[in-house]
Amino acid sequence: MNQPFPERPDLLRAHCQRFSRLGWALFAQMAAMLAVQLGAGLLLPLLAPSWRTSPLFLWCLSVGSAYGAGVPAFCLVLRGTPGAADKPVRPCTPRDFLRWLVITLGVVYAANLVTLMLTHLIGQLRGAPVVNPVDSLNGYPVILNLLLGCVIAPLAEEYLFRGLLLDRLRPYGDRFAILASALCFGLFHGTLNQLLYAVGVGMLLAYVTLYTGRLRYTMLLHALLNFTSVGLVPLLDLWGQTGEALLDLLVLGSMVVGLPLFRSEFRRTPPDPGSVSLSTGWKWRLFFENPGMLFFCILSVLLICFNLG
């Protein structure tokens, strides 16, 4: 039976409550992060005004609020929510990993290209350029950016989104779980500049997790992806025109090779339909029509609008 309503409205309520719990966990992560940042913004002028210009303190505040406060809040709300019972495990060959890395880079650069055009259009319409919040990382020491981008963020975000969240979406089928977790991953970043590529990368990383049954591969992919922006690009900048040419080659090559592979990658293995007998329409309706997910989406959109500058 694909559509239990109205014969079994109790089942629909149960699924709605499950999705709402996931939404509240995402909302709690973002709310805890913003609460710490707001509290620091109010107290710093009174207690330590000089810290407002300290790169080390601002980095610690950014990391501590997002991961030190946000991650525990997410886990606390999600505690006790059951996940999928079985996790298929498949080997990951070096060829597989290299293909996934090329796809990831291609998706990021293509999405960034679209985002640049979109933000340029928004800037033209409102008469002021759109500021990319990610540019603030340039004010931090390289070693701190490497620590955040290649260690802290991959470990924490893969655990949250491909570990906890994806696992609780798997009963609704692989396709739904991949796309739903990727949408949440994109909104989690809270910026228009990161939204599109985070959704695309989130889809691939979710697929890799379901394909291999292991988080270590997505953590490594995530770390290498971040390394290209916080480690490789600054290094190539030091090489002048040669570095620019190498970067252009990386961007163009990864898009030409990676995007066709991205389209075909999801056809390699048949998706698991899941154990929940709901139509696709009902899955998405229940996923969005609940208080937790609604509040998370509203807060994410507000943060995206605020970060447009």
C-alpha positions as MATLAB code, in Angstrom:
seq = 'MNQPFPERPDLLRAHCQRFSRLGWALFAQMAAMLAVQLGAGLLLPLLAPSWRTSPLFLWCLSVGSAYGAGVPAFCLVLRGTPGAADKPVRPCTPRDFLRWLVITLGVVYAANLVTLMLTHLIGQLRGAPVVNPVDSLNGYPVILNLLLGCVIAPLAEEYLFRGLLLDRLRPYGDRFAILASALCFGLFHGTLNQLLYAVGVGMLLAYVTLYTGRLRYTMLLHALLNFTSVGLVPLLDLWGQTGEALLDLLVLGSMVVGLPLFRSEFRRTPPDPGSVSLSTGWKWRLFFENPGMLFFCILSVLLICFNLG';
ca = [
       0.000    0.000    0.000;
       1.715    3.172   -1.195;
      -0.596    5.763    0.358;
      -1.869    4.812    3.830;
      -3.928    7.975    4.247;
      -6.736    8.096    5.357;
      -6.891    4.403    6.320;
      -3.849    4.683    8.632;
      -3.474    8.303    9.707;
      -1.564    7.072   12.765;
       1.259    5.949   10.466;
       1.420    9.350    8.827;
       1.597   11.037   12.212;
       4.439    8.735   13.245;
       6.440    9.547   10.114;
       5.682   13.242   10.497;
       6.920   13.178   14.096;
      10.080   11.376   12.996;
      10.849   13.995   10.362;
      10.024   16.759   12.829;
      12.572   15.323   15.261;
      15.215   15.484   12.536;
      14.227   19.069   11.782;
      14.421   20.082   15.431;
      17.898   18.547   15.670;
      19.038   20.639   12.699;
      17.347   23.713   14.153;
      19.003   23.117   17.531;
      22.444   22.957   15.909;
      21.948   26.247   14.120;
      20.227   27.961   17.054;
      22.969   26.923   19.492;
      25.628   28.249   17.124;
      23.862   31.593   16.692;
      23.190   31.892   20.436;
      26.884   31.500   21.264;
      27.888   34.010   18.591;
      25.239   36.509   19.699;
      26.239   36.118   23.341;
      29.876   36.676   22.487;
      28.949   39.732   20.408;
      27.121   41.259   23.377;
      29.732   40.447   26.016;
      32.944   41.152   24.146;
      32.589   44.976   24.097;
      32.174   44.852   27.890;
      34.716   42.214   28.898;
      37.395   42.053   26.203;
      36.901   44.594   23.404;
      40.359   43.921   21.945;
      39.380   40.315   21.185;
      36.928   41.490   18.526;
      39.866   41.956   16.142;
      41.844   38.889   17.197;
      41.934   36.300   14.342;
      42.630   33.510   16.828;
      39.656   34.399   19.011;
      37.306   34.877   16.060;
      38.364   31.491   14.675;
      37.799   29.851   18.048;
      34.397   31.518   18.314;
      33.374   30.363   14.840;
      34.535   26.783   15.388;
      33.370   26.580   18.985;
      29.875   27.843   18.220;
      29.314   25.640   15.166;
      30.909   22.443   16.435;
      31.478   22.865   20.161;
      27.889   24.013   20.818;
      25.993   23.072   17.658;
      27.057   19.433   17.332;
      26.156   18.456   20.936;
      22.792   20.213   20.547;
      22.105   18.239   17.358;
      23.024   14.931   19.000;
      21.029   15.696   22.142;
      17.795   16.329   20.237;
      18.314   13.322   17.979;
      19.162   10.984   20.840;
      16.944    7.911   20.930;
      15.728    8.233   17.335;
      16.241    4.805   15.718;
      18.242    4.452   12.528;
      18.345    1.794    9.829;
      18.995   -1.747   10.970;
      21.393   -3.031    8.316;
      24.275   -1.265    6.582;
      25.597   -2.887    3.409;
      29.384   -2.791    3.168;
      31.203   -2.740   -0.172;
      34.922   -2.321   -0.869;
      36.282    1.007   -2.067;
      39.013    0.660   -4.681;
      41.562    3.421   -5.412;
      39.851    3.862   -8.777;
      36.492    4.376   -7.063;
      37.945    6.944   -4.692;
      39.711    8.862   -7.462;
      36.499    8.957   -9.510;
      34.540   10.278   -6.538;
      37.176   12.938   -5.881;
      37.050   14.169   -9.486;
      33.251   14.233   -9.371;
      33.298   16.181   -6.126;
      35.647   18.819   -7.522;
      33.645   19.070  -10.743;
      30.385   19.568   -8.865;
      31.903   22.246   -6.617;
      33.421   24.272   -9.451;
      30.305   24.028  -11.629;
      28.039   25.020   -8.731;
      30.368   27.893   -7.850;
      30.153   29.138  -11.433;
      26.351   29.169  -11.279;
      26.459   30.804   -7.834;
      28.766   33.563   -9.069;
      26.341   34.378  -11.870;
      23.413   34.349   -9.442;
      25.100   36.567   -6.851;
      26.245   38.941   -9.603;
      22.638   39.241  -10.777;
      21.442   39.887   -7.215;
      24.151   42.510   -6.796;
      23.090   44.240  -10.005;
      19.431   44.270   -8.987;
      20.038   45.746   -5.546;
      22.901   48.032   -6.558;
      25.462   46.552   -4.143;
      27.759   43.547   -4.504;
      26.999   40.333   -2.603;
      29.645   39.659    0.018;
      30.838   36.066    0.298;
      31.036   35.201    4.040;
      33.580   32.478    3.231;
      36.060   35.237    2.340;
      36.384   35.922    6.063;
      38.541   32.801    6.284;
      41.276   34.714    4.490;
      41.850   36.675    7.694;
      42.756   33.558    9.676;
      46.191   31.910    9.731;
      46.550   29.150    7.139;
      47.238   26.510    9.787;
      43.913   27.256   11.485;
      42.047   27.076    8.179;
      43.694   23.734    7.439;
      42.729   22.442   10.880;
      39.123   23.527   10.392;
      38.716   22.550    6.752;
      40.668   19.294    6.710;
      40.046   17.889   10.185;
      37.263   19.439   12.272;
      34.633   20.104    9.592;
      35.001   16.751    7.758;
      34.828   14.732   10.971;
      31.899   16.628   12.502;
      29.811   17.212    9.381;
      30.195   13.694    8.023;
      29.205   12.272   11.391;
      26.122   14.517   11.573;
      24.862   14.368    7.996;
      26.134   11.095    6.516;
      26.220    9.269    9.824;
      23.260   10.269   11.977;
      20.904   12.059    9.569;
      21.332    9.842    6.499;
      21.008    6.699    8.619;
      17.616    7.852    9.882;
      16.417    8.641    6.361;
      17.464    5.294    4.839;
      14.185    3.493    5.684;
      12.470    5.820    3.189;
      14.664    4.650    0.311;
      18.130    5.529   -0.963;
      17.005    8.149   -3.473;
      14.948   10.047   -0.945;
      17.632    9.743    1.741;
      20.357   11.030   -0.576;
      18.431   14.073   -1.764;
      16.828   14.945    1.579;
      20.121   14.766    3.482;
      21.837   16.827    0.755;
      19.183   19.557    0.965;
      19.643   19.720    4.730;
      23.413   19.847    4.265;
      23.075   22.775    1.884;
      20.752   24.721    4.193;
      23.023   23.962    7.147;
      25.759   26.156    5.642;
      23.515   29.219    5.857;
      24.960   31.077    2.865;
      23.878   31.414   -0.746;
      27.519   31.125   -1.800;
      27.733   27.603   -0.380;
      24.167   26.394   -0.894;
      24.352   24.925   -4.406;
      27.692   23.176   -4.155;
      26.873   21.855   -0.668;
      23.714   20.217   -2.035;
      25.624   18.676   -4.962;
      28.507   17.469   -2.814;
      26.048   16.266   -0.181;
      24.359   14.036   -2.757;
      27.631   12.412   -3.774;
      28.877   11.951   -0.216;
      25.547   10.421    0.785;
      25.790    8.056   -2.178;
      29.343    7.074   -1.228;
      28.231    6.403    2.343;
      25.370    4.182    1.199;
      27.586    2.446   -1.373;
      30.507    1.672    0.961;
      28.755    1.588    4.316;
      31.679    3.558    5.756;
      32.136    7.194    6.796;
      35.927    7.200    6.523;
      35.819    7.572    2.742;
      33.501   10.578    2.825;
      35.550   12.147    5.612;
      38.657   11.854    3.458;
      36.843   13.165    0.362;
      35.500   16.078    2.383;
      38.970   16.850    3.751;
      40.607   16.748    0.309;
      37.887   18.953   -1.150;
      38.409   21.564    1.554;
      42.164   21.304    1.140;
      41.898   22.491   -2.456;
      40.423   25.803   -1.267;
      42.276   26.418    2.022;
      45.601   24.807    1.123;
      46.118   24.258   -2.588;
      44.692   27.549   -3.903;
      46.803   29.747   -1.563;
      49.848   27.710   -2.574;
      49.145   28.165   -6.277;
      48.666   31.899   -5.724;
      52.310   32.084   -4.719;
      53.340   30.746   -8.141;
      51.916   33.694  -10.055;
      50.767   33.034  -13.617;
      51.926   29.420  -13.492;
      49.756   28.813  -10.460;
      46.765   30.484  -12.127;
      47.201   28.281  -15.192;
      47.359   25.138  -13.041;
      44.262   26.192  -11.123;
      42.371   26.898  -14.349;
      43.380   23.457  -15.600;
      42.146   21.841  -12.388;
      38.812   23.669  -12.548;
      38.158   23.015  -16.227;
      39.419   19.439  -16.160;
      37.388   18.443  -13.119;
      34.195   19.894  -14.626;
      34.715   18.288  -18.049;
      35.470   14.887  -16.527;
      33.536   15.011  -13.263;
      30.111   16.254  -14.327;
      29.405   13.394  -16.797;
      30.614   10.940  -14.153;
      28.320   12.537  -11.578;
      25.315   11.869  -13.779;
      26.230    8.244  -14.384;
      27.516    7.429  -10.881;
      24.081    6.929   -9.359;
      23.259    4.286  -11.973;
      26.051    1.951  -10.888;
      23.979    0.197   -8.233;
      20.186   -0.143   -7.966;
      18.855    2.058   -5.133;
      17.293    0.364   -2.144;
      13.570    1.277   -2.073;
      13.537    1.253    1.735;
      11.235   -0.413    4.193;
       8.617    2.364    4.458;
       5.663    1.967    2.090;
       4.964    5.578    1.208;
       4.709    7.196   -2.180;
       7.367    9.715   -3.131;
       4.841   12.530   -2.825;
       3.888   11.577    0.706;
       7.523   11.266    1.759;
       8.325   14.809    0.682;
       5.077   16.196    2.028;
       5.664   14.690    5.464;
       9.328   15.697    5.345;
       8.519   19.387    4.989;
       5.082   19.676    6.608;
       6.149   19.429   10.244;
       7.168   21.991   12.877;
      10.805   20.939   13.269;
      11.740   20.987    9.600;
       9.701   24.154    9.021;
      11.552   26.045   11.752;
      14.908   24.779   10.464;
      14.139   25.895    6.906;
      12.920   29.312    8.049;
      16.009   29.890   10.196;
      18.287   28.750    7.364;
      16.626   31.054    4.829;
      16.822   33.989    7.254;
      20.518   33.301    7.796;
      21.100   33.074    4.045;
      19.375   36.440    3.539;
      21.373   37.982    6.382;
      24.656   36.705    4.939;
      23.921   38.307    1.588;
      25.223   41.473    3.242;
];
